[in-house]
Amino acid sequence: MAAIVTNAKLAHAAPRTAVRHSSAIVRWLLVLTAVAFLGLMLILPLVIVFYSALEKGWQTAWAALTHPDALAAIRLTALTVAIAVPVNVIFGIAAAWAITKFRVRCKSLLITLIDLPFSISPVIAGMIFVLLFGAQGLLGPWLSAHDIKIIFAWPGIALATMFVTLPFVARELIPLMQAQGCDDEEAAISLGANGWQTFFRVTLPNIKWGLAYGTILCTARALGEFGAVSVVSGHIRGETNTLPLHVEILYNEYQFAAAFSVAGLLVGIALLTIIGRSFIEWRMQKSLLRHANGGPTASSTLEQAGSE
C-alpha cells in the first residue's frame, strides 16, 4: 500500500517538475528577448549618439554647445519649459481637483478633452495655431493691426508646447486622487479647516509625488517637442529654434559632430529625467504603502489643518 502511495506521489510530482522547468525556460527566453530588444532599440542608439558627439574630441563638442545659435536655442527651450510646465501644473491640479473632489456635469467630456492632445498629431496641432494666429488666420489681421506676433515667435512656440504637454499632470493626478477619495478633506473641513488649509495641509501632501511625477513627464515632453514647434517656429536661426530644431538644422547641413553634441545634451537631460522618474516611483510606492497602513502622521495632520 505504501509503495502504491509513493508511486502515485512521484507520478503526480513529475508533471509539476516538468511544468516548473518549462516555465523557467520560457521566463528566461522572455527576459533575454526583452533585454536584446532594449539593447538594440535604446542602449545602442544612446551609445552611438555619445560616440558621434565625442568622436572629434571634447573641444568640438564644447564648441558646438557654446555656439551662439546653440545658446539661443538653449535659452528659448528653457523659456518655453518655464512657461509651459507651470501653466500645465496649475491646470492639472485644478482639473484633477474639480473632477475628483466635486460633482461636475459632463465629467467624461472634460476628461476626453484633456486627452485630446494625445490623439492629435503634433504637426496638426501646430497647423491649428497657424490657422488661428497666422497672418492669414482667424485672428491674424487683428494681431497684425496691434503689432502682436505669435506665429514665428516665442509665444507661438510656448502655446504649441503647452498644448501637447497639457494632459501629463492632469492624467497623472486624476486616478491618484480618485483612489484616495475625499475622506481626508472631509475630515479636515469637519475639524474647521478652510479650503486653502485643506488643500495645502491635506490634498497637496497626499498628491505631492504624483504631482512631481507628472511634472517630470511634462518637462521631458516640453524639452523634446518637435512637430508642433517646427510648424509654428519658422526655423529662424538664433531666434525661434529650440534644441530639437537646432539639431535638425545642424544634421541637414552635414555638421554631424555638432548635431550629435547638441543631441547628447538632450539625451543627458532625458537620462536625468529617467533617474528622477525612478526615484519618484519608488517614493510613490512607499507613500501609497504608508497611506494604506494608516500612516502615523495622518491624524495629526488633519487636526493641525483644522485647528488653524
Sequence and secondary structure as in RCSB ss.txt:
>XXXX:A:sequence
MAAIVTNAKLAHAAPRTAVRHSSAIVRWLLVLTAVAFLGLMLILPLVIVFYSALEKGWQTAWAALTHPDALAAIR
LTALTVAIAVPVNVIFGIAAAWAITKFRVRCKSLLITLIDLPFSISPVIAGMIFVLLFGAQGLLGPWLSAHDIKI
IFAWPGIALATMFVTLPFVARELIPLMQAQGCDDEEAAISLGANGWQTFFRVTLPNIKWGLAYGTILCTARALGE
FGAVSVVSGHIRGETNTLPLHVEILYNEYQFAAAFSVAGLLVGIALLTIIGRSFIEWRMQKSLLRHANGGPTASS
TLEQAGSE
>XXXX:A:secstr
 HHHHHHHHHHHHHHHHHHHHHHHHHHHHHHHHHHHHHIIIIIHHHHHHHHHHHTT HHHHHHHHTSHHHHHHHH
HHHHHHHHHHHHHHHHHHHHHHHHHHS  TTHHHHHHHHTHHHHS HHHHHHHHHHHHSTTSSSHHHHHHTT   
TTSHHHHHHHHHHHHTHHHHHHHHHHHHHH SHHHHHHHHTT  HHHHIIIIIHHHHHHHHHHHHHHHHHHHHH 
 HHHHHHH   TTTT  HHHHHHHHHHTT HHHHHHHHHHHHHHHHHHHHHHHHHHHHHHHHHHHHHTT TTHHH
HHHHHHH 
